Amino acid sequence: MQTLMATGVTKSYGDKKLFSQLDFLINAGDRIGLIGVNGTGKTTLLNGLAATDPFDAGAVTTPKNYRISYLAQRPALAPDATIMDAVYGGDSPVFAAIRQYDQALAAYTAAPGDEAAAAAYTKADATMTQLAAWDVETEIKTILTQLHITDLTQRIATLSGGQQKRVGLAQVLIESPDLLMLDEPTNHLDFAAIAWLETYLAKYKGALLIVTHDRYFLDRVTNHIWELDRGRLFTYDGNYEAYVAKKAEQEAQAAATSHKQQALYQQELAWMHAGAQARSTKQQARINRFNDLKADLAAAPAANGTVAMQVASTRLGKKVIEFHHADLTLGPHRILRDFDWLVQPGARIGITGVNGAGKSSLLNVIAGKLALTGGSVEIGSTVQLGYYTQAAATLDPTKRVIAYLQEVGESLVTDAGERISVTQLLEQFLFPRAMHGELIGRLSGGEQRRLYLLHILMQKPNVLLLDEPTNDLDVATLTVLEHYLDEFPGTVITVSHDRYFLDKVADALLIFNGDGDITRHVGLFSDYLATTQAPVAKPQPAAAPKPAAAQPTTKKTKLTYAEEMEYRDLQTKMDAQDAKNAALQAEMAATDGHDYQKLGDLQRQLDEGNAALDAMLDRFAELDDYVTD
């Protein structure tokens, strides 16, 4: 078995020790998700394993010829190189054979009568066959296509940061190393590419070590979770949901753990258990109606207590935000076109869609930072905005953490009338007391973003604008933020590409398709994706039975005996159909992506199953109106 062994690895920056004396093994087939609060050293650990920033102490040992590939958050690509150079730049024999073949083919094509060129081409062709490089070349083309990389002659310097990240991802996937390390791989990928990457990595034969804030990605790809916390490494078997369950159990058992922190993990686990239904193709109204009937939901642990972050806001009137026939054009790009939009108090709106379509521009219009080119926008007189932007205001590096928050106030009074000190707020937002006097300049980038968010929340806004918060915040902070937003009485509008985050904080969506085309959707984002990526066949309405006599004039008030039996039987049938549909989805996920005939057959069965389930739900809703307690 190909195994990497680390013993006693230690790393410090100045007088700040990130981790000390860590021991761990990474075996072939391990799919490890590395999580931890910003600043605990996740990226530093990857840098040490990749030898780009060696550990201060300790040793990392691997078998001979053990290969590690590392996708950093900002891949180190030569600016003058082409995409072809970057993608085929690995040192493996297969890459060398492909490069040699391409060169020989070009030379032979240019001079077919040259004997030396012909001989070189014949030799290169034989080497490709010997190393099975033809299959590798096909695999490379598949990877590039899925990551939307088409023109291999482009220079790296001409690419955007997102495009460079995709080239870097293609590069490390193509290398197919013994250990593949990925730092935030889903950044700059669209939802189709993320789904493809999840399937690709699920079949990966080597070991994976992944840092990501995308919890759906963690849940679907990993079989181990490692958590860096205060210099120590804690390991958990299973995916992200298994980690949350174990964490909830540990916190409940720890006598020194506060009741609020226990509740945080218990609430998260309860949401994940319930979320399996919420991410199906059923209508949300039906889900809410039948939640109590589902055995798996009944078995989920109940959340108790309050969330870790206290809620405070100012009063919000009936008028919040109104757009009337709004137009917005920035250079050659049309953002809004005859756009009407009414935002009501307490709304939870998610904004997503293609890059460059103008999602952030819409928030800037609301915040008064950008003027419309046509139409109007009205902001209610009681609205107090809190705007978390991608380009945060630069924090003074010479200022202390606690002093930065004291600019807003020494304390905060919650909506329940409870006074919370700045010190308590920092602790609730995952800044331990030892960090309160720290200089801001000594914080990591993620820690500074977390502090900036807390500064905004302390100002007691009643309308929150969040622009891609998951790009900079760690999983633990996002969990606290999500539970804060759940209790927040005001309006929340968030731009995000994070599926998990959108499912938790938004129940209405604006999907920007580009050129002013905006799709509106009411319901969860996973529900929208399921509808757009795999349309569900609608059931044909059953023919109404012909009455034997005139219709009764009395109003129906309860079920007949036969209907009561049908009602009870439907509950069992719906559970069975749910299980069957889930099994079909699992089989599709495990099927080789090239077996289109089998995938088509499974998709047909799933469509029929969903149609049958919808029909049963319709009948159940009809009968449920007459159920008496």
C-alpha angles and dihedrals in degrees: 000000000000104000133175114207124196121189127186096344112178134179134182136174110209106312093337111101110205097186137345136204097353116178122190146142129222113200130191108274094028111134104193127187111201113206137168142130115294111276097029093109108260095141090039090057091052091047090053094051090048090048091231088120107015123219118259091233141358133056138265115202128186137171119271114285091013107160127208124191120191130197106198122199086255107029116221101236124163105251094216094050123098123238087253090056091049096046097045094034097103122117098231118121091243092058090047089051092050092048091047091049093050091050093046092047091051092049093047092047090052093048111019092169094056108106094203091052090048092050092048091050092049091050093047091049091052092049091052090054093045093053094040086239092152089072090048091052090052090049090050092053090050092052093048092048094050091050091049094244107145112146106063092180094069117114117241091233090063094056127095120242090259092051091049090051090054092048089050090050092050089049096055094041091052092051089061094201130186089252120029114193118192125186110200095333096174094061110112094012123119120230095262091052091048091052090050092048091051090055092044094051093045087065096041111129098205130062124286129207111183134181111196142142090211102106095185086056091050091047095052101038110034134076096182132041120205118193123199109207126166094335097314131102119225119191129206129185117230136030130305095285090052088051092052090049092050092044091052090051092049094048091049090053097045109096092201094054118103120244091240094056090049090053092051095063093038091054091047092051092047090052092050091051091049091041093072088072094040090056093055124096094257119116113264093234090059092047091055090048097051102034092105091054096058115097095208092053091047088056094053115108114260118242116235136182126020134297124273095249118064120227125238130163143146124253115282121207128216095268114070116150130344128181118194121193089326121187126187127178124175111191107305093343122097110208105170128022120188087328119184118185134163117196114196131202112279094016119154108206128176122199120199141142141109121350116262095021094117107262094140090043089061090055090048090054090052091048091050093245094115130039125223118243091217141004123021145275123206124199119199118250093239095050115121110185127214108192121193104189133191089236099053121198110269109260119223104255092204094058123095119244095242093045091056091059093041087065085075096040146302092256145000129233112217125218087259090059096253117141114224120192124223088249092055092047092053091051092048089052092053100264107129118215091257089066098049093089094041120122112251089230089065093057122098119249091257092049091052090052090051091051091048090053092050089050088056094047092050089063088070099234120186095203117048123199111192118186112197096322093170093064091073108021126084125235094260093051092046090053091054091045093049092052090046090054090048089062096036108114096202134074123289125199114178133180110209146144092201108112095198094048093048091049090053101044107028134062096171128046143203110199113197110212097174135260092055094303108137124177119207121210132178113208138035123336093233088055090053092049092049090052095048099040099041113016114213119228111244115233117247111244113253117244112259112247115250113247116244090216139001115316113265115254095211117096117248110247106168144013124272117237090259091050091049089055090047091049092054092044091052091061091058093044093051092051090049092048090048090054092047092050091049090051091051091051091050091050090050091051091051095047120104106260091229094060094089095164093058093043090051092051092048091048090052091051091048092050090051090047093051091048091051091048092050090051091051091048091052091052092044091052090050093052094040091067089069100042112122123206 
